[in-house]
Amino acid sequence: VMASGYSAKEEDGHHSGALGPAGGAAVRSRKPDNTAFKQQRLPAWQPILTAGTVLPAFFIIGLLFIPIGIGLYVTSNNIRELQIDYTGTESSSPCFACSQNYSWNMTTPCVCSVSFSLDQPFESNVFMYYGLSNFYQNHRRYVKSRDDSQLNGNLNSLKEPSKECEPYRTNDGKPIAPCGAIANSLFNDTLALYYNDPNGTETQIQLVKRGIAWWTDKHVKFRNPVGDDSNLTAIFQGTAKPVNWQKPVYELDSDPENNGFINEDLIVWMRTAALPTFRKLYRIIEKNSSTSPTLPRGNYTLKITYNYPVRSFEGRKRMILSTISWMGGKNPFLGIAYITVGSICFFLGVVLLIIHHKYGSRSSSADLTH
């Protein structure tokens, strides 16, 4: 240090920046303020884990979780659910010809029918879902490929969509409405359900398409543009339909309250799924009679207008009929999880109680001796 001409005293003065009153520099202290918070003097409470507190906690958790789990599991099992796979990859499937020949560019729809039977009636309202497998709606670029401002009815975004929609932003020099990969891949199979009564009469079951989307999506997030003309055709004039769509957005439905960007099938599809195997609500079968079931037991026919090809990504398609309860659709996992956690806690409580009963007296006597 002395060889370099730099003493320890000089170093200390250099780092402190204190030159005394003559230098005029203030002494800066890094010591925290003398407050209860900064000096860590706040009142605190720490539980002392003893057998008297731990063992009752284990038994209480076990006695609470096991009945709750049994209730959830029984409720889930009481929900009726039926799944029909109509992908058509097997040669014996009625939709095999459609699956092999259909592509996005087809102009003539392919129709196939799948017969099935219900062994148990479906009570209350029945929800019809369509399900897809191996379809990754959670891909980062796919999730970002949309223009929420356009879907909310912004006229500027209608004419000049977001660059996030590339390569589905424009078509033939016209802005695409709605733009993006999510809208472009809209599920467009048409499903119709028929009941075959014992007399041989085929009756079509009424499917309700209103009320399948979230209220906030329908009335807040999605809006049709408002222009000088209330006619949707005139408002969307100068825009192009998505590449894979068969009709423009203003012709999705004949009902003006369910057409354009507020079409509920479009809204349901635009809420992307988190997992590659998912289901989305397609229609609702409402209960019309208090005495008869919504779907009686018997034979049914599902007629599919096969518009959605899945061979390119090795996906599968299915139709799901399900009732619901206060806890939602059929899902036994939550009940099993509660039963498992409750059983483990109860078992651990018993084991710790035996250990405490056997060895607890020794530790107490040892403490008294010391």
C-alpha positions as CSV (number, residue, x, y, z in Angstrom):
1,V,0.0,0.0,0.0
2,M,2.8,2.4,0.9
3,A,4.6,1.6,-2.4
4,S,1.6,2.8,-4.3
5,G,1.6,6.1,-2.4
6,Y,-1.9,5.5,-1.1
7,S,-2.3,5.2,2.7
8,A,-5.1,3.4,4.5
9,K,-6.1,6.6,6.2
10,E,-6.5,8.3,2.8
11,E,-8.5,5.4,1.5
12,D,-10.9,5.6,4.5
13,G,-11.3,9.3,4.0
14,H,-11.9,8.9,0.2
15,H,-14.7,6.4,0.6
16,S,-16.5,8.1,3.5
17,G,-16.5,11.4,1.6
18,A,-16.1,13.2,5.0
19,L,-13.8,16.2,4.8
20,G,-14.9,17.7,8.0
21,P,-16.5,21.1,8.4
22,A,-13.9,22.8,6.3
23,G,-14.6,20.5,3.3
24,G,-18.3,21.1,3.5
25,A,-19.3,17.5,2.7
26,A,-22.0,15.9,4.7
27,V,-21.4,12.5,6.3
28,R,-23.8,9.9,4.7
29,S,-24.7,7.0,6.9
30,R,-26.0,3.7,5.5
31,K,-27.6,2.8,8.8
32,P,-31.4,2.2,8.6
33,D,-33.7,4.6,10.3
34,N,-34.5,4.0,13.9
35,T,-38.0,2.9,13.4
36,A,-39.8,-0.3,14.5
37,F,-40.3,-1.4,10.9
38,K,-36.7,-0.9,9.6
39,Q,-35.1,-2.1,12.9
40,Q,-37.4,-5.2,12.8
41,R,-39.0,-4.5,16.2
42,L,-42.6,-5.0,15.1
43,P,-44.6,-7.3,17.3
44,A,-44.7,-10.9,15.9
45,W,-46.4,-14.2,16.7
46,Q,-44.8,-17.6,16.0
47,P,-46.8,-20.8,16.6
48,I,-45.2,-23.4,18.8
49,L,-45.8,-26.8,17.3
50,T,-46.7,-29.2,20.0
51,A,-48.7,-32.4,20.0
52,G,-51.6,-30.6,21.5
53,T,-51.9,-28.3,18.4
54,V,-50.6,-30.5,15.6
55,L,-52.7,-33.6,16.2
56,P,-56.1,-31.9,16.4
57,A,-55.2,-30.0,13.2
58,F,-54.6,-33.3,11.3
59,F,-57.8,-34.9,12.6
60,I,-59.9,-31.8,11.9
61,I,-58.6,-31.6,8.3
62,G,-59.2,-35.3,7.7
63,L,-62.7,-35.2,9.2
64,L,-63.6,-32.1,7.0
65,F,-62.0,-33.1,3.7
66,I,-63.2,-36.7,3.5
67,P,-66.9,-35.9,3.6
68,I,-66.5,-32.9,1.3
69,G,-64.6,-35.2,-1.2
70,I,-67.2,-37.9,-1.0
71,G,-69.9,-35.3,-1.7
72,L,-68.0,-33.9,-4.7
73,Y,-67.3,-37.3,-6.0
74,V,-70.9,-38.5,-5.7
75,T,-72.2,-35.2,-7.3
76,S,-69.7,-35.7,-10.2
77,N,-70.9,-39.3,-10.8
78,N,-74.5,-38.2,-10.9
79,I,-73.8,-36.0,-13.9
80,R,-74.7,-37.7,-17.2
81,E,-72.2,-37.5,-20.0
82,L,-71.9,-39.1,-23.4
83,Q,-69.1,-38.6,-25.9
84,I,-69.3,-39.5,-29.6
85,D,-66.1,-39.5,-31.7
86,Y,-66.9,-38.7,-35.3
87,T,-63.4,-38.0,-36.6
88,G,-63.7,-40.7,-39.2
89,T,-60.2,-42.0,-39.3
90,E,-61.3,-45.6,-39.0
91,S,-62.6,-47.2,-42.2
92,S,-65.7,-48.5,-40.4
93,S,-66.7,-45.0,-39.3
94,P,-69.7,-43.4,-41.1
95,C,-67.6,-40.2,-41.5
96,F,-64.6,-42.0,-43.0
97,A,-65.2,-40.7,-46.5
98,C,-65.7,-37.1,-45.3
99,S,-62.5,-37.2,-43.3
100,Q,-60.4,-38.5,-46.2
101,N,-61.7,-36.2,-49.0
102,Y,-62.6,-33.0,-47.2
103,S,-60.3,-30.0,-47.1
104,W,-60.6,-26.2,-46.5
105,N,-61.0,-25.5,-50.2
106,M,-64.1,-27.7,-50.6
107,T,-67.2,-25.8,-51.6
108,T,-69.6,-28.7,-51.3
109,P,-70.2,-29.9,-47.7
110,C,-69.9,-33.5,-46.8
111,V,-72.7,-34.9,-44.6
112,C,-72.4,-38.1,-42.4
113,S,-74.6,-39.6,-39.7
114,V,-73.6,-41.4,-36.5
115,S,-76.2,-43.5,-34.6
116,F,-76.0,-44.0,-30.8
117,S,-78.3,-44.9,-27.9
118,L,-78.9,-43.6,-24.4
119,D,-79.3,-46.2,-21.7
120,Q,-80.2,-43.6,-19.1
121,P,-82.3,-40.5,-19.6
122,F,-80.8,-37.0,-19.4
123,E,-82.7,-34.8,-16.9
124,S,-82.7,-31.0,-16.7
125,N,-80.9,-28.9,-19.3
126,V,-78.4,-30.7,-21.5
127,F,-75.3,-29.0,-22.9
128,M,-73.9,-30.0,-26.2
129,Y,-70.1,-29.5,-26.7
130,Y,-67.7,-30.1,-29.5
131,G,-64.3,-31.4,-28.5
132,L,-61.0,-31.2,-30.3
133,S,-57.8,-33.1,-29.5
134,N,-54.2,-32.3,-30.5
135,F,-55.1,-28.7,-31.3
136,Y,-52.7,-26.3,-29.6
137,Q,-54.7,-23.1,-29.1
138,N,-52.2,-22.1,-26.4
139,H,-49.3,-21.5,-28.9
140,R,-47.8,-18.1,-28.3
141,R,-48.1,-16.8,-31.9
142,Y,-51.6,-18.3,-32.3
143,V,-52.9,-16.6,-29.1
144,K,-51.5,-13.2,-30.2
145,S,-52.9,-13.4,-33.7
146,R,-56.0,-11.3,-33.2
147,D,-57.1,-7.7,-33.0
148,D,-59.2,-7.0,-29.9
149,S,-59.8,-3.4,-31.0
150,Q,-61.3,-4.7,-34.2
151,L,-63.5,-7.2,-32.5
152,N,-64.7,-4.4,-30.2
153,G,-66.1,-2.6,-33.2
154,N,-63.4,0.0,-33.8
155,L,-63.8,1.3,-37.4
156,N,-60.2,2.2,-37.8
157,S,-59.1,-1.3,-36.8
158,L,-61.7,-2.7,-39.2
159,K,-60.0,-0.8,-42.1
160,E,-56.4,-1.2,-40.8
161,P,-56.1,-4.4,-38.7
162,S,-53.2,-5.0,-36.2
163,K,-50.0,-6.3,-37.5
164,E,-50.3,-9.1,-35.0
165,C,-52.8,-10.7,-37.4
166,E,-50.2,-11.5,-40.0
167,P,-50.3,-13.5,-42.3
168,Y,-54.1,-13.3,-41.9
169,R,-54.3,-9.5,-41.9
170,T,-55.3,-8.8,-45.6
171,N,-56.6,-10.8,-48.5
172,D,-56.4,-9.5,-52.1
173,G,-55.6,-6.0,-50.7
174,K,-58.6,-5.9,-48.4
175,P,-58.5,-6.1,-44.6
176,I,-59.7,-9.3,-43.2
177,A,-62.6,-9.2,-40.7
178,P,-62.1,-10.7,-38.2
179,C,-58.3,-11.0,-38.8
180,G,-55.9,-13.4,-37.2
181,A,-55.1,-17.1,-37.0
182,I,-57.7,-17.7,-34.2
183,A,-60.7,-16.5,-36.2
184,N,-59.3,-18.1,-39.4
185,S,-59.4,-21.5,-37.8
186,L,-63.0,-21.1,-36.5
187,F,-64.7,-24.5,-35.9
188,N,-67.5,-24.7,-38.5
189,D,-68.9,-28.2,-38.3
190,T,-72.7,-28.2,-38.1
191,L,-74.3,-30.7,-35.7
192,A,-77.9,-31.8,-35.6
193,L,-79.5,-34.2,-33.2
194,Y,-82.5,-36.5,-33.9
195,Y,-84.5,-38.8,-31.7
196,N,-85.8,-42.1,-33.2
197,D,-88.9,-43.1,-31.3
198,P,-90.0,-46.8,-31.2
199,N,-92.6,-46.1,-33.9
200,G,-89.8,-45.3,-36.4
201,T,-90.4,-41.5,-36.4
202,E,-87.4,-39.3,-36.5
203,T,-87.8,-36.1,-34.5
204,Q,-85.3,-33.3,-34.6
205,I,-84.3,-32.0,-31.2
206,Q,-84.3,-28.2,-30.8
207,L,-80.8,-26.8,-30.1
208,V,-80.6,-23.3,-28.6
209,K,-77.6,-21.3,-29.9
210,R,-78.2,-18.2,-27.7
211,G,-76.6,-18.0,-24.3
212,I,-73.6,-20.2,-25.0
213,A,-71.0,-17.3,-24.6
214,W,-70.0,-15.4,-21.5
215,W,-72.1,-12.4,-20.8
216,T,-69.0,-10.1,-20.5
217,D,-67.8,-11.4,-23.9
218,K,-71.1,-10.9,-25.6
219,H,-71.9,-7.4,-24.2
220,V,-68.5,-5.9,-23.5
221,K,-65.5,-7.4,-25.4
222,F,-67.2,-8.0,-28.7
223,R,-69.1,-5.3,-30.6
224,N,-70.2,-4.8,-34.2
225,P,-68.9,-1.6,-35.8
226,V,-71.3,1.3,-35.9
227,G,-71.3,3.3,-39.1
228,D,-73.5,5.6,-41.0
229,D,-75.6,2.6,-42.1
230,S,-77.0,0.1,-39.6
231,N,-76.8,-2.6,-42.2
232,L,-73.9,-5.0,-41.4
233,T,-73.4,-5.7,-45.1
234,A,-72.7,-2.0,-45.7
235,I,-70.6,-1.6,-42.6
236,F,-68.3,-4.5,-43.6
237,Q,-68.2,-3.3,-47.2
238,G,-64.6,-3.3,-48.4
239,T,-63.4,-6.1,-46.0
240,A,-62.6,-9.7,-46.9
241,K,-63.6,-12.9,-45.1
242,P,-61.0,-15.0,-43.4
243,V,-59.2,-17.4,-45.8
244,N,-60.7,-20.6,-44.5
245,W,-64.2,-19.3,-44.0
246,Q,-67.0,-20.2,-46.4
247,K,-69.0,-17.0,-45.8
248,P,-68.2,-13.5,-44.5
249,V,-68.7,-12.5,-40.9
250,Y,-71.9,-10.6,-41.6
251,E,-73.6,-13.7,-42.9
252,L,-72.8,-16.1,-40.0
253,D,-76.4,-15.9,-38.7
254,S,-79.7,-14.7,-40.0
255,D,-80.5,-13.3,-36.5
256,P,-79.1,-9.7,-36.3
257,E,-78.6,-10.1,-32.6
258,N,-76.3,-13.0,-33.2
259,N,-74.5,-11.9,-36.3
260,G,-71.2,-10.3,-37.1
261,F,-68.6,-10.0,-34.3
262,I,-71.3,-10.7,-31.7
263,N,-71.9,-14.2,-33.2
264,E,-71.7,-16.5,-30.1
265,D,-70.1,-19.4,-32.0
266,L,-67.3,-16.9,-32.9
267,I,-67.1,-15.5,-29.4
268,V,-66.8,-19.0,-27.8
269,W,-64.1,-20.0,-30.3
270,M,-62.1,-16.8,-29.7
271,R,-61.7,-17.7,-26.0
272,T,-58.6,-19.9,-26.5
273,A,-58.1,-23.1,-24.6
274,A,-55.2,-23.8,-22.3
275,L,-54.7,-27.4,-23.2
276,P,-54.4,-29.3,-26.5
277,T,-57.5,-31.4,-25.7
278,F,-60.5,-29.2,-25.0
279,R,-64.2,-28.8,-25.4
280,K,-66.3,-25.7,-26.2
281,L,-70.0,-25.2,-25.7
282,Y,-71.9,-25.6,-29.0
283,R,-75.6,-25.6,-28.1
284,I,-78.1,-26.0,-25.2
285,I,-81.0,-28.5,-25.1
286,E,-83.5,-26.9,-22.8
287,K,-85.9,-28.9,-20.7
288,N,-89.5,-28.2,-21.8
289,S,-91.5,-30.5,-19.5
290,S,-91.4,-31.0,-15.8
291,T,-92.6,-34.6,-16.1
292,S,-90.5,-36.0,-19.0
293,P,-86.7,-36.0,-19.3
294,T,-84.9,-33.7,-21.7
295,L,-83.4,-36.6,-23.6
296,P,-85.3,-39.9,-22.9
297,R,-83.5,-43.2,-23.2
298,G,-83.6,-44.6,-26.7
299,N,-81.9,-44.4,-30.1
300,Y,-80.5,-41.1,-31.6
301,T,-78.9,-40.0,-34.7
302,L,-76.2,-37.3,-34.9
303,K,-76.0,-35.7,-38.4
304,I,-72.8,-33.9,-39.1
305,T,-72.1,-31.4,-41.8
306,Y,-68.3,-32.2,-42.0
307,N,-66.6,-28.8,-42.7
308,Y,-63.6,-28.9,-40.3
309,P,-60.6,-31.0,-41.4
310,V,-58.3,-32.3,-38.7
311,R,-56.0,-34.7,-40.6
312,S,-53.3,-32.1,-41.1
313,F,-52.6,-32.0,-37.4
314,E,-53.7,-35.6,-36.5
315,G,-56.5,-34.3,-34.4
316,R,-59.8,-35.9,-33.4
317,K,-63.3,-34.5,-33.1
318,R,-66.1,-35.5,-30.8
319,M,-69.5,-34.4,-29.7
320,I,-70.3,-34.4,-26.0
321,L,-73.7,-34.4,-24.3
322,S,-73.6,-33.5,-20.6
323,T,-75.8,-32.3,-17.8
324,I,-74.3,-30.0,-15.1
325,S,-74.6,-29.5,-11.4
326,W,-73.7,-26.8,-8.9
327,M,-70.0,-27.7,-9.3
328,G,-70.1,-27.6,-13.1
329,G,-69.5,-30.5,-15.5
330,K,-68.4,-34.0,-14.8
331,N,-64.9,-34.0,-13.2
332,P,-64.1,-36.5,-10.5
333,F,-60.6,-35.2,-9.8
334,L,-61.6,-32.6,-7.2
335,G,-63.5,-35.2,-5.1
336,I,-60.7,-37.7,-5.4
337,A,-58.2,-35.0,-4.4
338,Y,-60.2,-34.0,-1.3
339,I,-60.6,-37.7,-0.2
340,T,-56.9,-38.4,-0.7
341,V,-55.7,-35.3,1.2
342,G,-58.2,-36.0,4.0
343,S,-57.2,-39.6,4.3
344,I,-53.5,-38.8,4.4
345,C,-54.0,-36.2,7.1
346,F,-56.2,-38.6,9.2
347,F,-53.6,-41.4,8.8
348,L,-50.8,-39.1,9.8
349,G,-52.8,-38.0,12.8
350,V,-53.2,-41.5,14.0
351,V,-49.5,-42.3,13.5
352,L,-48.4,-39.2,15.3
353,L,-50.9,-39.9,18.1
354,I,-49.4,-43.4,18.6
355,I,-45.9,-42.0,18.6
356,H,-46.8,-39.3,21.1
357,H,-48.6,-41.8,23.4
358,K,-45.6,-44.1,23.3
359,Y,-42.7,-41.7,23.5
360,G,-44.2,-38.5,24.8
361,S,-44.0,-39.4,28.5
362,R,-40.2,-40.0,28.1
363,S,-39.6,-36.6,26.8
364,S,-41.7,-35.0,29.6
365,S,-39.9,-36.9,32.3
366,A,-36.5,-36.0,30.8
367,D,-37.5,-32.3,30.8
368,L,-38.4,-32.5,34.4
369,T,-35.1,-34.2,35.3
370,H,-33.1,-31.4,33.6
